[in-house]
Amino acid sequence: MVAKINAGKSIRGALHYNENKVNEGEANLIMASGFAGEIEQMNFNQKLNRFQHLLELNPNVKTNAVHISLNFHSSENLDNSELQQIANSYMEKMGYDDQPFLVYRHDDAAHMHVHIVTTNITAQGKRIDLHNNALKSEEARKAIEEEYNLVKAESKMIKQNSGIIKADPQKVKYGKIPTKRAISNVITAVTRDYKFTSLAEYNAVLKCFNVTALRGAEHTPMYENKGLMFSLLDAKGISVGVPVKASSFYSKPTLRNLEQKFEGNAEKRKQYKVNLKQRIDQVFGKYSNITRSRFEEEAGKLGIHVAFRENEQGFVFGTTFIDHRNKVVFNGSDLGKDYSAKAITEKFSKVSKQINPEKKSTLRLALRREQKAESASDTYLKLPNPTHFLEKLLETSRPEYVTGMPRKRKKRKKRNQQINQELTL
């Protein structure tokens, strides 16, 4: 089970969202705690007044609405009685058991879940602290999972199929499920999980799931007020059905609200930039020649959707890469010149030719050996050139004579006189 708590400033908004779901046949009110009389007979204002009475006891508290969702694994099929017990147990463990609250079972997603609406203002006019909600919720969740034998949020099943709990978007088809419900599932997940920095990038992701956001014509009130309308797309990418205003969705995905996410997303997506470029290079590295269709197919296998922007003449003037693994969106030019529309399309050919894996392996091995040899040679000091220094140092010194000059003879006059005297004696 996964529990999510939203604290807000409009109890009316939370109540209105769930009541609209009931009116559209996408939800049912299955429990009302702290309400007098037959809840089925109460209208919207009567339910709102029950909460409003408590809010008036402490008007200084602005964050006074608590909207909780309890989400279960798709393999779990719980009846209303079990959901009531789980909701009641959760509220008791959170310290809200004395508060009035409404429990709605929703059927607008692939997994079973309930929404709980309440307030943190007590009958004594005191405020229930919201700061420890996360810690309390974790403790309550774990205890309830054990008590009711539910799939645990930390289990491998949830980690491997996290989309089941998080309700990741799926491609929708017009007419399969109600239009608003289908659009809501997509925009909620995309807005929450993907990092986009412009309306164009946001739309690039939405179109992957057959949904598009429309601004309307310029100078219209919707355009001037930064409103949006969402529509489903058919297989050819053409809008079908009646568009739905952004303001009618609980998350209020108007352009004004989306723009607040753009700047923050620009920073959050940076860490995934290098990985995306490496996977794009990996595709081109497998082929000496590659067609556009083969490039799109190979990129898709690596979790990358490539959206080419073309004019009416078929000229490609832009590319957008949607990384579904890391849930980030980049324009080609944001990745670098080598990933711009011009650079990418220049690499395409009429036929694809994959590089021979054996040849590729041989080239890699040769390259590694060469690099290893170069690396090893750089590791040791090279021997200096011979200078014959010692030979010159030990060489016997001899007098040098100029060419043509006779040697001086030693005088032996004194030695000859001595010899003559000895002979005379």
SVG drawing of the C-alpha trace seen along z (x, -y; Angstrom):
<svg xmlns="http://www.w3.org/2000/svg" viewBox="-32 -40 174 52">
<polyline fill="none" stroke="black" stroke-width="0.4" points="0.0,0.0 1.2,-3.5 -0.2,-6.5 -0.1,-10.1 -1.1,-13.1 -1.8,-16.5 -2.3,-19.4 -4.1,-22.4 -6.0,-25.6 -9.3,-24.6 -11.5,-22.0 -14.1,-22.9 -11.6,-22.0 -10.8,-18.6 -14.5,-17.9 -15.5,-19.2 -12.9,-17.0 -14.3,-13.8 -18.0,-14.7 -17.3,-15.4 -15.8,-12.0 -19.0,-10.5 -21.2,-12.5 -19.2,-11.2 -19.5,-7.6 -15.8,-7.3 -16.1,-7.1 -18.4,-6.2 -18.7,-7.5 -18.3,-4.3 -17.9,-5.8 -18.7,-8.9 -17.4,-9.2 -18.6,-12.0 -21.6,-13.0 -25.1,-12.9 -28.0,-11.6 -28.1,-9.6 -25.0,-10.6 -26.6,-9.4 -29.3,-12.1 -26.8,-14.9 -26.0,-17.3 -22.6,-19.0 -23.3,-22.0 -24.4,-20.0 -21.1,-18.0 -19.1,-21.2 -20.9,-22.9 -19.8,-20.1 -16.2,-20.9 -16.8,-24.6 -18.1,-24.7 -14.8,-23.4 -12.8,-25.8 -14.6,-28.8 -13.5,-27.7 -9.9,-28.7 -9.9,-31.0 -6.2,-31.9 -5.2,-28.5 -5.0,-28.8 -3.7,-25.2 -6.7,-23.4 -7.6,-20.8 -6.2,-17.3 -6.7,-15.1 -5.3,-11.6 -5.1,-8.8 -4.4,-5.1 -3.2,-3.1 -3.2,0.6 -1.4,3.1 -3.4,4.1 -3.3,7.7 -5.4,6.8 -9.1,6.9 -10.7,5.4 -14.4,5.0 -15.9,1.9 -16.1,3.4 -12.3,4.1 -11.6,0.6 -13.7,-0.9 -11.8,1.0 -8.4,0.0 -9.4,-3.6 -10.7,-3.7 -7.6,-2.0 -5.3,-4.4 -7.2,-7.5 -7.0,-6.2 -3.3,-5.6 -2.8,-9.1 -4.7,-10.6 -7.7,-11.7 -10.2,-9.2 -12.2,-11.9 -12.3,-14.1 -15.1,-14.0 -13.9,-12.4 -15.3,-11.1 -14.0,-8.0 -14.4,-7.7 -13.5,-4.6 -12.1,-5.6 -12.3,-3.5 -10.5,-5.9 -7.1,-4.1 -5.6,-0.7 -5.0,-0.2 -7.5,-0.3 -7.4,-3.3 -9.5,-5.5 -9.5,-9.2 -10.1,-10.5 -11.2,-14.1 -10.9,-15.7 -9.7,-18.7 -7.0,-19.2 -9.1,-21.6 -10.7,-19.8 -14.0,-20.4 -12.1,-22.3 -10.7,-24.7 -7.2,-23.3 -5.0,-22.6 -3.5,-19.1 0.1,-19.4 0.8,-18.4 4.6,-18.4 4.9,-14.8 2.4,-13.4 5.0,-11.6 6.5,-9.7 3.1,-8.8 1.9,-7.7 4.9,-5.4 4.3,-3.7 0.5,-3.4 1.1,-2.0 3.5,0.7 1.2,1.8 -1.8,2.0 0.1,4.0 0.9,6.6 -2.6,6.5 -4.5,6.9 -1.8,8.9 -1.4,6.3 1.4,6.0 4.2,4.1 5.5,0.9 9.1,2.0 8.5,5.4 10.2,6.4 6.8,6.5 6.2,2.9 9.8,1.9 9.6,3.9 6.1,2.7 6.1,-0.7 3.9,-2.0 1.0,0.0 1.0,-2.0 2.1,-5.3 -0.3,-4.9 2.2,-5.7 0.6,-6.8 -0.3,-4.3 -1.3,-5.0 -5.0,-5.7 -7.5,-5.0 -10.5,-7.2 -13.7,-5.5 -12.1,-2.8 -12.6,-4.7 -14.3,-8.1 -12.3,-10.9 -11.7,-13.0 -10.6,-10.0 -8.2,-8.9 -6.7,-12.4 -6.5,-12.7 -4.5,-9.5 -1.9,-10.7 -1.5,-14.4 -1.3,-13.5 1.6,-11.1 3.4,-13.1 3.2,-16.4 4.4,-14.6 7.2,-12.4 8.7,-14.0 11.2,-16.8 10.3,-19.2 11.2,-22.9 8.6,-24.2 5.1,-23.6 6.6,-22.2 8.6,-19.6 5.5,-18.9 3.4,-18.2 6.2,-16.0 5.7,-13.7 1.9,-13.9 1.8,-12.9 3.6,-9.7 0.4,-8.7 -2.0,-10.1 -2.8,-13.3 -2.1,-16.9 -2.4,-20.3 -3.9,-23.2 -3.5,-26.9 -6.2,-28.1 -6.1,-31.0 -4.1,-34.2 -6.0,-37.1 -8.6,-34.7 -9.3,-34.8 -7.9,-31.3 -4.7,-32.3 -4.3,-35.5 -5.0,-33.9 -2.5,-31.0 -5.2,-28.4 -5.0,-25.1 -7.4,-22.5 -6.5,-18.8 -7.6,-16.5 -7.1,-12.9 -5.3,-12.0 -6.1,-9.3 -3.5,-7.1 -2.7,-9.8 -2.1,-12.4 -5.4,-14.3 -7.5,-15.6 -10.7,-13.6 -13.5,-14.1 -14.4,-17.1 -11.4,-19.0 -11.3,-19.3 -10.3,-22.5 -7.2,-22.3 -9.1,-24.0 -11.6,-21.1 -8.8,-18.7 -8.0,-18.5 -4.3,-19.1 -5.1,-22.3 -2.4,-21.9 -2.8,-25.4 0.1,-26.9 0.6,-29.4 1.0,-26.5 3.2,-24.5 5.6,-27.4 6.4,-27.2 7.9,-23.8 10.0,-24.7 12.9,-26.4 13.1,-23.7 13.0,-20.9 15.9,-22.4 18.1,-21.8 16.7,-18.4 17.3,-16.9 21.0,-17.9 22.2,-14.7 20.6,-12.6 22.1,-14.5 25.3,-12.5 23.5,-9.1 21.1,-10.1 23.8,-11.2 25.7,-7.9 22.7,-5.9 22.1,-7.9 25.8,-7.4 25.3,-3.7 22.7,-3.5 24.9,-5.2 27.9,-3.1 26.3,0.1 25.8,-1.0 28.1,-2.3 24.9,-3.4 21.4,-3.9 18.0,-5.0 15.8,-7.3 13.2,-4.6 15.9,-2.2 17.4,-4.9 14.0,-5.5 13.4,-1.8 16.9,-1.2 16.5,-4.3 13.1,-3.0 14.7,0.2 16.9,-1.9 13.8,-3.8 14.2,-6.9 11.4,-8.3 12.6,-10.6 10.2,-13.3 11.1,-15.1 9.6,-18.5 8.9,-19.0 7.3,-21.7 4.8,-21.1 7.5,-20.4 8.9,-17.6 12.0,-19.6 13.2,-18.6 13.9,-21.7 14.0,-20.3 14.4,-17.1 13.2,-16.3 14.4,-13.3 12.1,-11.9 14.0,-9.6 11.3,-7.3 13.9,-5.6 14.9,-8.7 11.8,-10.6 13.5,-13.7 13.0,-15.6 15.7,-17.4 15.7,-19.3 18.6,-18.0 20.3,-21.4 20.3,-21.4 22.3,-18.2 24.9,-19.7 25.6,-20.4 26.1,-16.7 22.5,-16.1 20.8,-19.0 18.3,-18.2 20.8,-19.1 23.6,-16.9 21.3,-13.9 19.5,-13.9 22.9,-14.2 23.8,-10.8 20.8,-9.1 21.1,-7.1 18.7,-5.2 19.7,-1.8 21.0,-0.5 24.2,1.4 25.2,2.8 28.9,3.1 30.1,6.7 30.2,7.6 33.4,9.8 35.1,7.1 34.0,4.5 35.3,6.7 38.7,7.2 39.1,3.4 38.3,2.8 40.8,5.4 43.5,4.0 42.7,0.5 42.9,1.6 46.3,3.3 47.7,0.2 46.4,-2.0 47.9,0.5 51.3,0.4 51.3,-3.3 50.3,-3.5 53.1,-1.1 55.8,-2.9 54.9,-6.2 55.2,-4.6 59.0,-4.1 61.8,-6.6 63.6,-6.5 67.4,-5.9 69.5,-9.0 71.6,-9.1 75.2,-7.9 77.7,-10.7 80.9,-8.6 81.7,-10.9 83.7,-8.4 85.8,-7.3 86.8,-10.9 87.5,-11.4 89.8,-8.4 91.6,-8.9 95.5,-9.5 96.4,-13.1 98.9,-13.8 100.4,-17.1 99.0,-18.5 101.4,-19.6 100.8,-22.0 101.2,-20.4 104.7,-21.1 106.4,-22.3 109.4,-20.1 109.6,-18.7 112.1,-20.3 115.1,-18.1 116.3,-17.9 119.6,-19.3 122.1,-16.5 125.3,-18.7 125.7,-18.2 125.1,-14.4 127.8,-14.1 130.4,-16.0 129.9,-13.6 130.4,-10.6 133.7,-12.1 135.1,-12.6 134.4,-9.0 136.3,-7.8 139.4,-9.9 139.7,-8.4"/>
</svg>
